[in-house]
Amino acid sequence: MVSSFWRDVVGVGLFALAHAAFSAAQHRSYMRLTEKENETLPIDIVLQTLLAFVLTIYGIVHISGEFKDMDASSELKNKTFDTLRNHPSFYMFNHRGRVLFCSPNREVSNIPNAEALRNPLRLRKLKHLH
Amino acid sequence: MANVISFKNEMRDKLRKWREDNHRNSEQIVDVGEELINEHASKLGDDIWIIYEQVMIAALDCSRDDLAWTCLQELKRQFPGSQRVKRLAGMRLEALEKYEDASKQYDSILQDDPTNTAARKRKISILKAQGKSAEAIRELNEYLEQFVGDQEAWHELSELYINEHDYGKAAFCLEELMMTNPHNHLYCEQYAEVKYTQGGLENLELSRKYFAQALKLNNRNMRALFGLYMSASHIAASPKVNATVKKANVKYATWATNQINRAYQVSYARCLL
């Protein structure tokens, strides 16, 4: 599902970020050793940090999957009562599906038609079409 | 080989979509799920257990008790002593119409864990299945006093009240649902329909307003459009309204008619393509 290219991009970005952080720490200790506290961080470390940040963010956006609409009602536009009315915790099983999909081997004494026992409903319908 | 893998992934995603959207297309679920279980069980990883649960419930709907039994056995083997699996065993007993045994099963779950909502809801479903709707309503009310945020239960209660023709209380339940889901056009529309069924001038006006609200939230809701047309026409035809209100409602009804005609023309044109 996730393209490994974007995962590599995120990996490279994070590594570059870590590398820039490490360089900045080293620069700091170098400054402390040579007692030149007034020098700011070199521009290439700053640039590397920013670029790595942008690269990581860009890669993560591609990994993270579909964006959702900001409008809360828009993702409900396709919902219908067919699915809204179904409450899985309250499902009942005493409906005609228990008889309709009855397998032919089951003994169902109250069905008078022997044909109904041999064919499931679908095949019986097809027979009438011929 | 690639076809088999993509088929399996496609079917697994379909099953997940059906599960998340609460589709009750049990025949399809049994077809797809049975094939997945029989042939691709090893490659599904941990998804297999939730698929077993989904297929088992669908199998109970389709009277496939053999498949339901196998799924239940697999789940029992993997999760011995789990409350969720016990609930599934209870559901199977319910499907076989052994309501006392199922009730005992749920009671044992509630003894171990008195806060288990699933078992309480199944006991209410047993009452519903046995036709004891008054008791079911009472039990569901008690349940909702403790667990006020359970939206499924509120909707179920509204449906039970509608079946009993107690539209006032059904409207109350739907109001609760609308409060917690203000962006859901379907609750607005169902509330409007209940108000319309109750009848009387104020209820008709209220229903027209809520049909309009449902349309505002989703302008493709055909039932709300028809509802707006019907409630507006009924108000306009009522002898108790004055001329301005009548004119306004005739305007609303004509607007609704135009929208309906346009929607049908658009869908007709789309069919021809």
Boltz contact constraints between the chains, C-beta under 6 A:
constraints:
  - contact:
      token1: [A, 72]
      token2: [B, 183]
      max_distance: 6.0
  - contact:
      token1: [A, 73]
      token2: [B, 183]
      max_distance: 6.0
  - contact:
      token1: [A, 73]
      token2: [B, 217]
      max_distance: 6.0
  - contact:
      token1: [A, 76]
      token2: [B, 184]
      max_distance: 6.0
  - contact:
      token1: [A, 77]
      token2: [B, 218]
      max_distance: 6.0
  - contact:
      token1: [A, 83]
      token2: [B, 21]
      max_distance: 6.0
  - contact:
      token1: [A, 83]
      token2: [B, 22]
      max_distance: 6.0
  - contact:
      token1: [A, 83]
      token2: [B, 23]
      max_distance: 6.0
  - contact:
      token1: [A, 84]
      token2: [B, 186]
      max_distance: 6.0
  - contact:
      token1: [A, 86]
      token2: [B, 22]
      max_distance: 6.0
  - contact:
      token1: [A, 86]
      token2: [B, 24]
      max_distance: 6.0
  - contact:
      token1: [A, 87]
      token2: [B, 152]
      max_distance: 6.0
  - contact:
      token1: [A, 87]
      token2: [B, 156]
      max_distance: 6.0
  - contact:
      token1: [A, 88]
      token2: [B, 22]
      max_distance: 6.0
  - contact:
      token1: [A, 89]
      token2: [B, 121]
      max_distance: 6.0
  - contact:
      token1: [A, 89]
      token2: [B, 152]
      max_distance: 6.0
  - contact:
      token1: [A, 90]
      token2: [B, 121]
      max_distance: 6.0
  - contact:
      token1: [A, 90]
      token2: [B, 125]
      max_distance: 6.0
  - contact:
      token1: [A, 90]
      token2: [B, 156]
      max_distance: 6.0
  - contact:
      token1: [A, 92]
      token2: [B, 125]
      max_distance: 6.0
  - contact:
      token1: [A, 92]
      token2: [B, 129]
      max_distance: 6.0
  - contact:
      token1: [A, 93]
      token2: [B, 60]
      max_distance: 6.0
  - contact:
      token1: [A, 93]
      token2: [B, 94]
      max_distance: 6.0
  - contact:
      token1: [A, 93]
      token2: [B, 95]
      max_distance: 6.0
  - contact:
      token1: [A, 94]
      token2: [B, 129]
      max_distance: 6.0
  - contact:
      token1: [A, 97]
      token2: [B, 61]
      max_distance: 6.0
  - contact:
      token1: [A, 98]
      token2: [B, 63]
      max_distance: 6.0
  - contact:
      token1: [A, 101]
      token2: [B, 62]
      max_distance: 6.0
  - contact:
      token1: [A, 101]
      token2: [B, 63]
      max_distance: 6.0
  - contact:
      token1: [A, 102]
      token2: [B, 63]
      max_distance: 6.0
